[in-house]
């Protein structure tokens, strides 16, 4: 990569994180559509069609001999000069990394995470579009730093109105005392996670009531269950928020059921890497 690449100099680019489970890439079409939509938003021409990108993504996993993988696709503006002008960057850079990822230790999936709410707020959607999966993740990094400074592994983010929106790189769900599953609606300013949408579908199939509705710290604190979702995080329980115990302080039954259902679904669905 050139040191003059505007992805490196200015965060001028977009990315995706996708997983392969059991030799199948999970929701590949959805991830690529989101990548191309983010690129379109920033007027970045990806020099491959979605179909070609699909093929090279599969090839990257194959060449690394992986069946379970985390794939990072990065498209940046490419090398230019030291000025901001994207017109001076004639050729976008495309990188596909097929590797593994583990952002939380296995025991956190069994015992649940302790989290805090961050002082850092979500940048307002009218100034910085949260659906744009750009290479500018500094706000998310600040959130992660706050978590580390508080001695926990993850932090939740509020928007400037005080509504809970997401984690540093994941979406949030709570179960209220009526047994309903609540998650913030996209219009509040969240990245509409592909894992989030899959969990909503699975939960509805299981007969749960799912509501996309705004909620504040109060609903968080009095929630019966809480969990986070993301491609990297998968589905992970939360058992304490700002030192308030969630439910019984252990991963709840709805969370455990959805973790299992998500795992089973991910094992069986996706684009085959090595042929069926
Ligand atoms: N919100 C944000 C801000 C994200 O970046 C998600 C939600 C979950 O979306 P998906 O589609 O993956 O269910 C993301 C994705 C990390 C890490 O190390 C996380 C993401 C990207 C890169 C790294 O936690 N998040």
Boltz pocket constraint, residues with backbone or C-beta under 6 A from the ligand:
constraints:
  - pocket:
      binder: B
      contacts: [[A, 17], [A, 103], [A, 130], [A, 140], [A, 166], [A, 167], [A, 168], [A, 169], [A, 170], [A, 171], [A, 190], [A, 191], [A, 192], [A, 193], [A, 194], [A, 195], [A, 196], [A, 229], [A, 230], [A, 231], [A, 232], [A, 233]]
      max_distance: 6.0
